Amino acid sequence: MAVFYFCKECGNVFTSVNKATVNCCGETWNPLEVAGEPNEKHQLDVKVENGKRIYTSHHPQTDEHYFAFIAFECKCGTTKIRYFKPNEEVRFCLDEDKHGKLYWFCNLHGLYEMEV
């Protein structure tokens, strides 16, 4: 299982295969934990187009409040991750036949996950 870390000071995102000691900006960061069920603002929209699942969101992407990443951990063991910056459109594409766990992270409200 992928483990994710986020530095609240600079916005760096770290991933590891197992728990690790992650230091950034003079702080030691704990692994992100799933925040629970996403509310309407934190849900992902999905549409299928040309054999791809395309995930988007209406989440604000301001300097203060944004999705920092979306990651997919395939049941085959590979991980795909896309990082986002404030004011950047949230868009993540997967092959329709891929199955595993999708993660996404809001810098203020935490990590969310769902099986796909």
Accessible surface in RSA format (square Angstrom, percent):
REM  Atomic radii and reference values for relative SASA: ProtOr
REM  Chains: A
REM  Algorithm: Lee & Richards
REM  Probe-radius: 1.40
REM  Slices: 20
REM RES _ NUM      All-atoms   Total-Side   Main-Chain    Non-polar    All polar
REM                ABS   REL    ABS   REL    ABS   REL    ABS   REL    ABS   REL
RES MET A   1   160.43  83.1 114.34  75.7  46.09 109.7  85.79  72.9  74.65  98.9
RES ALA A   2     9.39   8.6   5.63   8.7   3.76   8.6   8.22  11.6   1.17   3.1
RES VAL A   3    18.16  11.9  15.94  14.4   2.22   5.3  18.16  15.8   0.00   0.0
RES PHE A   4     3.28   1.6   2.15   1.3   1.13   2.9   2.15   1.3   1.13   3.2
RES TYR A   5     0.38   0.2   0.38   0.2   0.00   0.0   0.38   0.3   0.00   0.0
RES PHE A   6    10.86   5.4   6.56   4.1   4.31  11.2   6.66   4.0   4.20  12.0
RES CYS A   7     0.00   0.0   0.00   0.0   0.00   0.0   0.00   0.0   0.00   0.0
RES LYS A   8   153.35  74.8 124.23  76.2  29.12  69.3  68.30  61.5  85.06  90.6
RES GLU A   9   122.98  70.6  88.61  67.0  34.37  81.8  14.82  28.7 108.16  88.3
RES CYS A  10    70.41  53.3  31.18  34.8  39.23  92.2  37.78  95.7  32.63  35.2
RES GLY A  11    24.98  30.8   0.00   N/A  24.98  30.8   9.14  25.1  15.84  35.5
RES ASN A  12    71.63  49.4  67.84  65.6   3.79   9.1   7.24  17.4  64.39  62.2
RES VAL A  13    26.92  17.7   4.09   3.7  22.83  55.0   4.09   3.6  22.83  61.9
RES PHE A  14    62.73  31.4  58.67  36.3   4.06  10.6  62.73  38.0   0.00   0.0
RES THR A  15    66.76  47.5  38.83  39.4  27.93  66.6   8.09  10.9  58.67  88.7
RES SER A  16    29.00  24.5  16.70  22.3  12.29  28.3  27.87  59.3   1.13   1.6
RES VAL A  17   119.88  78.9 111.74 101.2   8.14  19.6 114.08  99.1   5.81  15.7
RES ASN A  18   108.52  74.8 102.24  98.8   6.29  15.1  29.02  69.8  79.51  76.8
RES LYS A  19   167.79  81.9 141.46  86.8  26.33  62.7  85.44  76.9  82.34  87.7
RES ALA A  20    51.13  47.0  28.12  43.4  23.01  52.4  40.18  56.6  10.95  29.0
RES THR A  21   110.02  78.3  79.85  81.0  30.17  71.9  45.46  61.1  64.56  97.6
RES VAL A  22    15.92  10.5  13.07  11.8   2.85   6.9  15.92  13.8   0.00   0.0
RES ASN A  23    95.09  65.6  69.50  67.2  25.59  61.6  28.82  69.4  66.27  64.1
RES CYS A  24    18.75  14.2  11.19  12.5   7.57  17.8   7.66  19.4  11.09  12.0
RES CYS A  25    72.38  54.8  28.99  32.3  43.39 102.0  24.98  63.3  47.41  51.1
RES GLY A  26    84.43 104.1   0.00   N/A  84.43 104.1  44.07 120.9  40.37  90.4
RES GLU A  27    87.30  50.1  84.80  64.2   2.49   5.9   9.01  17.4  78.29  63.9
RES THR A  28    85.06  60.5  61.43  62.3  23.63  56.3  40.61  54.6  44.45  67.2
RES TRP A  29    39.31  15.8  35.70  17.3   3.61   8.5  36.06  19.2   3.25   5.3
RES ASN A  30   121.60  83.9 111.31 107.6  10.29  24.8  22.73  54.7  98.87  95.6
RES PRO A  31    35.20  25.7  27.76  25.3   7.44  27.0  27.76  22.9   7.44  46.2
RES LEU A  32    41.18  22.9  25.74  18.4  15.44  38.8  28.01  19.7  13.17  35.4
RES GLU A  33   146.12  83.9 128.70  97.4  17.42  41.5  47.00  90.9  99.12  80.9
RES VAL A  34    66.93  44.0  40.71  36.9  26.23  63.2  40.71  35.4  26.23  71.1
RES ALA A  35    55.81  51.3  13.85  21.4  41.96  95.5  24.74  34.8  31.07  82.3
RES GLY A  36    37.65  46.4   0.00   N/A  37.65  46.4  33.80  92.8   3.85   8.6
RES GLU A  37   164.33  94.3 139.63 105.6  24.71  58.8  62.87 121.6 101.46  82.8
RES PRO A  38    25.30  18.4  16.64  15.2   8.66  31.5  16.64  13.7   8.66  53.8
RES ASN A  39    87.48  60.3  75.58  73.0  11.90  28.7  43.32 104.3  44.16  42.7
RES GLU A  40   157.36  90.3 140.93 106.6  16.43  39.1  53.26 103.0 104.09  85.0
RES LYS A  41   101.00  49.3  89.49  54.9  11.52  27.4  59.00  53.1  42.00  44.7
RES HIS A  42     1.61   0.9   1.61   1.1   0.00   0.0   1.61   1.7   0.00   0.0
RES GLN A  43    90.76  50.8  85.99  62.8   4.77  11.4  15.05  32.0  75.71  57.4
RES LEU A  44    22.30  12.4   0.30   0.2  22.00  55.3   0.30   0.2  22.00  59.2
RES ASP A  45    62.11  43.5  57.86  57.6   4.25  10.1  26.62  62.6  35.49  35.4
RES VAL A  46    79.04  52.0  50.77  46.0  28.28  68.1  52.17  45.3  26.88  72.9
RES LYS A  47   110.26  53.8 103.86  63.7   6.41  15.3  63.99  57.6  46.27  49.3
RES VAL A  48    86.03  56.6  55.11  49.9  30.92  74.5  55.11  47.9  30.92  83.9
RES GLU A  49    77.61  44.6  71.68  54.2   5.93  14.1  30.10  58.2  47.51  38.8
RES ASN A  50   146.81 101.2 105.38 101.8  41.43  99.7  39.72  95.6 107.08 103.5
RES GLY A  51    41.33  51.0   0.00   N/A  41.33  51.0  25.99  71.3  15.34  34.4
RES LYS A  52    87.55  42.7  87.55  53.7   0.00   0.0  51.28  46.2  36.28  38.6
RES ARG A  53    26.82  11.3  26.82  13.7   0.00   0.0  18.80  25.7   8.01   4.9
RES ILE A  54     7.37   4.2   6.57   4.9   0.80   1.9   6.57   4.7   0.80   2.2
RES TYR A  55     3.53   1.6   3.53   2.0   0.00   0.0   0.84   0.6   2.69   3.3
RES THR A  56    37.68  26.8  37.68  38.2   0.00   0.0  21.52  28.9  16.17  24.4
RES SER A  57    18.64  15.8   0.00   0.0  18.64  43.0   0.22   0.5  18.43  25.8
RES HIS A  58   165.67  90.5 136.58  94.9  29.09  74.4 103.06 106.2  62.60  72.8
RES HIS A  59     9.01   4.9   0.00   0.0   9.01  23.0   0.00   0.0   9.01  10.5
RES PRO A  60    45.66  33.3  34.08  31.1  11.58  42.1  45.66  37.7   0.00   0.0
RES GLN A  61    22.68  12.7  14.45  10.6   8.22  19.6  15.28  32.5   7.39   5.6
RES THR A  62    58.48  41.6  57.37  58.2   1.11   2.6  55.30  74.3   3.18   4.8
RES ASP A  63   100.31  70.3  80.85  80.5  19.47  46.0  23.39  55.0  76.93  76.7
RES GLU A  64   125.39  72.0 115.85  87.6   9.54  22.7  68.48 132.5  56.92  46.5
RES HIS A  65    21.37  11.7  21.37  14.9   0.00   0.0   9.82  10.1  11.55  13.4
RES TYR A  66    24.09  11.2  24.09  13.7   0.00   0.0   7.58   5.7  16.51  20.4
RES PHE A  67     0.00   0.0   0.00   0.0   0.00   0.0   0.00   0.0   0.00   0.0
RES ALA A  68     3.19   2.9   2.04   3.1   1.16   2.6   2.04   2.9   1.16   3.1
RES PHE A  69     0.00   0.0   0.00   0.0   0.00   0.0   0.00   0.0   0.00   0.0
RES ILE A  70     0.00   0.0   0.00   0.0   0.00   0.0   0.00   0.0   0.00   0.0
RES ALA A  71     0.10   0.1   0.10   0.2   0.00   0.0   0.10   0.1   0.00   0.0
RES PHE A  72     6.23   3.1   6.23   3.9   0.00   0.0   6.23   3.8   0.00   0.0
RES GLU A  73    32.74  18.8  30.40  23.0   2.34   5.6   9.10  17.6  23.64  19.3
RES CYS A  74    14.57  11.0  10.86  12.1   3.71   8.7   1.89   4.8  12.68  13.7
RES LYS A  75   156.81  76.5 118.48  72.7  38.32  91.2  75.81  68.2  81.00  86.3
RES CYS A  76    92.67  70.1  49.85  55.6  42.82 100.6  49.79 126.1  42.88  46.2
RES GLY A  77    59.84  73.8   0.00   N/A  59.84  73.8  32.16  88.3  27.68  62.0
RES THR A  78    89.45  63.6  83.93  85.1   5.53  13.2  74.97 100.7  14.48  21.9
RES THR A  79    66.12  47.0  31.53  32.0  34.59  82.4  23.78  31.9  42.34  64.0
RES LYS A  80    98.18  47.9  92.34  56.7   5.84  13.9  71.22  64.1  26.96  28.7
RES ILE A  81    47.80  27.2  25.20  18.8  22.60  54.5  25.20  18.1  22.60  61.3
RES ARG A  82    90.74  38.1  87.45  44.6   3.29   7.8  35.80  48.9  54.94  33.3
RES TYR A  83   111.49  52.1  99.54  56.6  11.96  31.1  79.95  60.1  31.54  38.9
RES PHE A  84     7.50   3.8   0.00   0.0   7.50  19.5   0.06   0.0   7.44  21.3
RES LYS A  85   149.69  73.0 148.96  91.4   0.73   1.7  93.52  84.2  56.17  59.8
RES PRO A  86    41.21  30.0  29.85  27.2  11.36  41.3  29.85  24.6  11.36  70.6
RES ASN A  87   121.33  83.7  84.68  81.8  36.65  88.2  35.83  86.2  85.49  82.6
RES GLU A  88    57.97  33.3  51.89  39.3   6.08  14.5  31.07  60.1  26.90  22.0
RES GLU A  89   121.13  69.5 103.04  78.0  18.09  43.1  51.97 100.5  69.16  56.5
RES VAL A  90     4.31   2.8   0.74   0.7   3.57   8.6   0.74   0.6   3.57   9.7
RES ARG A  91    86.68  36.4  85.90  43.8   0.78   1.9  24.11  33.0  62.57  37.9
RES PHE A  92     3.35   1.7   1.05   0.6   2.30   6.0   3.35   2.0   0.00   0.0
RES CYS A  93    41.59  31.5  37.94  42.3   3.65   8.6  15.33  38.8  26.26  28.3
RES LEU A  94     7.65   4.3   5.23   3.7   2.42   6.1   7.65   5.4   0.00   0.0
RES ASP A  95    55.30  38.7  51.76  51.5   3.54   8.4  10.97  25.8  44.34  44.2
RES GLU A  96    78.57  45.1  73.83  55.9   4.74  11.3  22.83  44.2  55.74  45.5
RES ASP A  97   111.12  77.8  91.97  91.5  19.15  45.3  45.56 107.2  65.56  65.4
RES LYS A  98    82.64  40.3  81.22  49.8   1.42   3.4  33.43  30.1  49.21  52.4
RES HIS A  99    97.11  53.1  93.23  64.8   3.88   9.9  65.28  67.3  31.83  37.0
RES GLY A 100     3.27   4.0   0.00   N/A   3.27   4.0   3.27   9.0   0.00   0.0
RES LYS A 101    56.50  27.6  56.02  34.4   0.48   1.1  17.08  15.4  39.42  42.0
RES LEU A 102     0.00   0.0   0.00   0.0   0.00   0.0   0.00   0.0   0.00   0.0
RES TYR A 103     2.76   1.3   2.76   1.6   0.00   0.0   2.05   1.5   0.72   0.9
RES TRP A 104     4.56   1.8   4.56   2.2   0.00   0.0   4.56   2.4   0.00   0.0
RES PHE A 105     7.09   3.5   7.09   4.4   0.00   0.0   7.09   4.3   0.00   0.0
RES CYS A 106     0.00   0.0   0.00   0.0   0.00   0.0   0.00   0.0   0.00   0.0
RES ASN A 107    26.64  18.4  15.61  15.1  11.04  26.6   0.24   0.6  26.41  25.5
RES LEU A 108   108.80  60.6  76.32  54.6  32.48  81.6  78.30  55.0  30.49  82.1
RES HIS A 109    88.04  48.1  70.64  49.1  17.41  44.5  48.82  50.3  39.23  45.6
RES GLY A 110    17.90  22.1   0.00   N/A  17.90  22.1  16.20  44.5   1.70   3.8
RES LEU A 111     6.03   3.4   5.64   4.0   0.40   1.0   5.64   4.0   0.40   1.1
RES TYR A 112    11.70   5.5  11.70   6.7   0.00   0.0   1.76   1.3   9.94  12.3
RES GLU A 113    60.24  34.6  44.15  33.4  16.10  38.3   8.53  16.5  51.71  42.2
RES MET A 114    66.60  34.5  58.62  38.8   7.98  19.0  37.34  31.7  29.26  38.8
RES GLU A 115   112.64  64.7  88.97  67.3  23.67  56.4  62.11 120.1  50.53  41.3
RES VAL A 116    33.94  22.3   7.55   6.8  26.39  63.6  29.02  25.2   4.92  13.3
END  Absolute sums over single chains surface
CHAIN  1 A     6942.8       5361.8       1581.0       3362.6       3580.1
END  Absolute sums over all chains
TOTAL          6942.8       5361.8       1581.0       3362.6       3580.1
